[in-house]
Amino acid sequence: MPNKVVNMVFDKDYSPAQAWREYLHLSQVEVANRIGITQSAYSQYEKSKTVRKATRIKIADALGIKPDLLDF
């Protein structure tokens, strides 16, 4: 796991999904389009402290990472 991602989660209080998205230089719109949802729906996932396993898998696939990397 990249140190920058960990720092964003703990220093900036980002969700793991937001930290990974920003680390990968993707916009919310890009990730939402990859999942097939609206940007506002994806934004709610990023703000949520708990995300269903199926949703976490979809987000991880859209980011090109393993789902476990979103669960810390």
N, C-alpha and C positions, 0 to 999 in steps of 0.2 A: 504494500500500500504506500503510495507516495506521501511523503511528509507534508507536502502542501495541502493535500486533502485532509489529513488529520488536523493540521493547524486551523484550517477553515472551520472545521466542525467544532473544535474546542475553543479557539480564540475568538471566532466571529459568530459562534452559535448557529452555524449553518446546519441544515439537515445533511446527512450523507449524500442524498440525491443532488442537492444543490451544490455541494462542494465538488462532487465528481463532474457535474455539468459544467461548472465554471472552470475547473481544472482542464477539461477537454475543449474549452472555448466554444461551447454550444449555447444557443439561446433556448429559452423555454419553448418558443415556437418550433424550433427544429426538433427538439425532443418530443414535444406533443405530436407533431406531424408523424414522426417515426412510430409512435404508439397508436395513432389514429384517434386522438382526442383533441379538445380545444386547449389553447394556451391557459385559459383560466382554470380548467379542470386540472391540468398538470401543475399549475401553481399551488393548488390546494394540496396535492400530494406532497409537494416539497415542504409545505408548512406543517404537515401532519407529523406528529410524533410517532404514530403507529400506522403502518401501511400493510394491507393484506399481502400475504405471500404471493398470490397470483399477480398483483399489481407490482410488487417489488421485482418479480421476474421480468415483467414487461419493461419496466424502467431500465433494469440492468441490460436487457437485450438492446434497447434503444441506445444506451450509452456504450455498448460493446464491452461490458465488464461482467464478472460473475456476480450473481445475486447476493452471495455472502458478503461482498464488499459494501453493500448498502445496509448491512445489519450490524452496526456497532455503536 
